[in-house]
């Protein structure tokens, strides 16, 4: 994977489309802001520039969060999960994270669910 450190690339388990889901979280509060997708190049750019870069499945191109909206994400930490198939990107978010103008993409409301408890 061009650009990406070979030891990092070897740990990745990409989808058939060459992508990884990236869960984006506010670094200081733990608030989940959004879910986006990264390919190896987007991950490389994110790791080396300090700006969150993603792969747009609809536009079929890379995009830097906030490049047009001004709602930038400054990278604080990137983690790879135990299976190598999901990223956690901890950022300092400027302005809303969601394209709808809300702070988080998860403001659409809670779904009714039975609340579990340990036995």
HELIX and SHEET records of a PDB file:
HELIX    1   1 UNK A    6  UNK A   11  1                                   6    
HELIX    2   2 UNK A   40  UNK A   49  1                                  10    
SHEET    1   A 4 UNK A  32  UNK A  38  0                                        
SHEET    2   A 4 UNK A  20  UNK A  26 -1                                        
SHEET    3   A 4 UNK A  86  UNK A  93  1                                        
SHEET    4   A 4 UNK A  73  UNK A  80 -1                                        
SHEET    1   B 2 UNK A  53  UNK A  56  0                                        
SHEET    2   B 2 UNK A  61  UNK A  64 -1                                        
END                                                                             
